[in-house]
Amino acid sequence: MVERLCYPARAVKRLLFVCLLFLCLSFALACAPAPEEPAAEAQAAANQAAATGADDPRVRATPASIAFTEGPTVYQDGSVFFSEMRSERILRYYPEDGRTETFREQSRGSNGLLFDDQWRLIACEATPPQVTRTSLETGEVEVIADRYQGKRLHHPNDVTFDRQGRLYFSDRPGPTSEPDQTGVHAVYRIDPDGTIDQILAEPDIQKPNGLVISPDDQTLYLIEAHPDADHARMIRAYDLAADGTVSNMRVFHDFYPGRSGDGMTIDSEGNLWVAAGLNRVRGTSETLDTKAGVHVFNPQGERIDFYPVWEDTITNAAFGGPELRTLYVTAGKTLFEIETDVVGTRR
């Protein structure tokens, strides 16, 4: 599906919606085209669009597809890699011709993805819990983190890097933990020599999600995304020292009682682009106070822009395109593309 929307307030921006090919689990190697929407489903989609402000006559749509998208990252050739959670694949989208192909079947529950400073694909995986690194030139896959102090990880969620090539990732236990697992929500740093350090953990944090480092390597931002009442739904900011440790926590933005951010990226001016909010309640204590879309915050924590996205659930964002001026956003079954007037970063 391709949709276009113009924002009257900022005509220089355009929002292109690129809906992926039908992702059918019964096919081993390729995605099959989605059937046309039944009339009832088409009407329901129209009603949802009208309710959330998407009933613009300039919007053009083709039949929708079924998927749950996460963790976008952009390769040096401009193609967009992202996770499809339901069928456990990593997909690759080519903006120049709208083509989508499967990069990896059986992605081991990949979530957050990132190309590191050497254009190797970093993947946070759940089955088994680990962080891997893939060379696109050779196809070699390395496990670079699966334990801390002899204990297995739980569910690596998201990942970022600094100018020294160090990786930082969040890890989140599920409802139960095995004795041989760490047993804590935590953030870890992987140094270039392979050393793994835990830089944040419970009780100082509750449920870490997306994270990103400022362009000057001075600040680490961390999203807390706890769905339960009276728990953290915020962005925390920390001073990041030259040795990769953090200190001086402060609340950068509090989303409570709405849904917190999920993933985020940062532009060259230090503004955070945060995927957050809901269009519909989802059986948690999260309210609709946080509008669903991309929230843009300047380094002082002031919201300076907002791009509504009316498809639940919005998950993550990454810059790509010429001069890193295109923002790719994953939400529900759709990969969104936003043309911006800023230069992004690959973080």
HELIX and SHEET records of a PDB file:
HELIX    1   1 ALA A   39  ALA A   51  1                                  13    
HELIX    2   2 PRO A  322  LEU A  324  5                                   3    
SHEET    1   A 5 VAL A   2  CYS A   6  0                                        
SHEET    2   A 5 ARG A  14  CYS A  19 -1                                        
SHEET    3   A 5 THR A 334  GLU A 339 -1                                        
SHEET    4   A 5 THR A 326  ALA A 331 -1                                        
SHEET    5   A 5 ILE A 314  GLY A 320 -1                                        
SHEET    1   B 4 THR A  69  VAL A  74  0                                        
SHEET    2   B 4 VAL A  80  GLU A  84 -1                                        
SHEET    3   B 4 ARG A  89  TYR A  94 -1                                        
SHEET    4   B 4 ARG A  99  ARG A 104 -1                                        
SHEET    1   C 4 LEU A 113  PHE A 115  0                                        
SHEET    2   C 4 LEU A 121  ALA A 126 -1                                        
SHEET    3   C 4 PRO A 129  THR A 134 -1                                        
SHEET    4   C 4 VAL A 141  ALA A 145 -1                                        
SHEET    1   D 2 ARG A 147  TYR A 148  0                                        
SHEET    2   D 2 LYS A 151  ARG A 152 -1                                        
SHEET    1   E 4 PRO A 156  PHE A 161  0                                        
SHEET    2   E 4 LEU A 167  ASP A 171 -1                                        
SHEET    3   E 4 ALA A 186  ILE A 190 -1                                        
SHEET    4   E 4 ILE A 196  ALA A 201 -1                                        
SHEET    1   F 4 PRO A 208  ILE A 213  0                                        
SHEET    2   F 4 THR A 219  ALA A 225 -1                                        
SHEET    3   F 4 ARG A 233  LEU A 240 -1                                        
SHEET    4   F 4 VAL A 246  ASP A 254 -1                                        
SHEET    1   G 4 GLY A 261  ILE A 266  0                                        
SHEET    2   G 4 LEU A 272  ALA A 276 -1                                        
SHEET    3   G 4 GLY A 293  PHE A 297 -1                                        
SHEET    4   G 4 ARG A 303  PRO A 308 -1                                        
END                                                                             
